[in-house]
Structures are given as C-alpha cells and as structure tokens.
Amino acid sequence: MAAADPDIADAPPLEPCARGVRLFVRLTPKASRNALQGLAADADGGRVLKVAVTAVPENGKANQALVKLLAKVWKLPKSAVSITAGATDRRKTLLIESDDPQALADHLWERMRDHG
C-alpha cells in the first residue's frame, strides 16, 4: 500500500491506549470493492487509514463490513475490534483490544506500511 502523501508516510494513524490501540479511519461506503486504500491527512491535520467497503451506510452495514475487513486483513478476532466514535460519520475511531498495546501498535503499523 503506497502512502497518499509522502509527508505522512512515517506518521501512524493509531495510538496505544490503556485497553489496546486506537485506530483512526476514513471510511468510504458503497465502493466497488473492499480494500485498505492507504494513508491520508485528515482535515484537522491528523492521520487516517482510508478504507473502502462495498456495504451501504444503512443500519450499521458499512461499520460491520469495516470491522470484518480489518479483522480479516490483520488476522484479528472480530470481537477485538470495535467502533468507539463516529458510528454515523465517515471519520471513525476504532478500538483494537490487546494486552500489549505498544506491541500491537507496532505490528499494525508495520502491516499498514508493508501490505495495507
């Protein structure tokens, strides 16, 4: 996965927290395919992982597709991934639960840079 902007290539869209890792996402529903699309700068200057899903943004379908996609791509249990903010917005904050937040953050960042 190529970074969309070289200035943000080294800035992860995630941060360790007490219960795991917070991940910042910009979701595009009704896309032609499910995919991690790369890193981007957010309007407020933060970093986000751009994700596209084919599901429609109705009744939580796009959110469910987002959780399922991330769990599949990163080989995580779906129960460890939850949306904590932005359920009805394109900008979302997810919590990925872990007993070792820093190790998980490092692992996810490596996966994002290498494979998406």
Buried (B, 14 or more C-beta within 10 A) or exposed (E): BEBBEEEBEEBBBBEBBEBBBBBBBBBBBEBEEBBBBBBBBBEEEEBBBBBBBBBEBEEBBBBBBBBBBBBEBBEBEEEBBBBEEBEEEBBBBBBBBBEEBEEBBBBBBEBBBEEB
